[in-house]
Amino acid sequence: MTATKASYSLIAIDQAAPEAAEQGFGLGTSPGRPGRVYLRRDLGIDSFGVNAFYQGVAGEPGIGEHDELGPGANRHEELYVVVAGNCTFTVDGETVEAPLGTALFVADPASKRSAVANVEGTTVLCVGGRPGEAFEQSANEAISDFFPLYREKDYAGALAACRKGLETHPHNPLVLYNVACLEALVGNTDAAWEPLREALESRPAFKELAAKDTDLDALRDDPRFQPLLA
């Protein structure tokens, strides 16, 4: 539930989180798919990043392993607060038990972090930002509408979502790579080459992904493809 008054906005996380899990977050399709409540976006917060992550199945990830250095991230330091259930965090290989009410702060953007729900209905609030800098929307959030559309095979809609992300992140390799994949999937192969080239030049680690990514099958037999992976 979301409510907006003249002086405040409100989201009932306990209601919004299960609904978010039904919609899914990311590209996974498992029954234990986590949900993400876009608190910053939906409440209209401009000064800091904040979201809630929900996992309805015990033993499944609520927060996938990640750092804050990748092309979809913002190099944030992050505070995680368990607001429902309990979970086990792993930070740089060290496990941390986190019952209800635990606050865990990860200062180093390079630290790998993840969390697995120990009980169903676990919800973790995440607040992030860069010290001394104004908040900027991450590329992941900018293309958030892409993920459910892609899962539903609405590739034209997913492409539109990624192209919108390019408006605020014009040279971001994550956004460009997904644009290239989607152009290939909808049959616009000529339009896929330039975003793919820029993405792979900016993020060479994507070359390994591109080498086996079935989304790019329409480009694979073209003599221009293999040189991009060199």
Secondary structure, 3 states (H helix, E strand, C coil): CEEECCCCEEECHHHHHHHHHHHCCCCCCCCCCCEEECHHHHHCCCCCEEEEEEECCCCCEEEEEECCCCCCCCCCEEEEEEEECCEEEEECCEEEEECCCCEEEECCCCCCEEEEECCCCEEEEEEEECCCCCCCCCHHHHCCCHHHHHHCCCHHHHHHHHHHHHHHCCCCHHHHHHHHHHHHHCCCHHHHHHHHHHHHHHCCCHHHHHHHCHHHHHHCCCCCHHHHHC
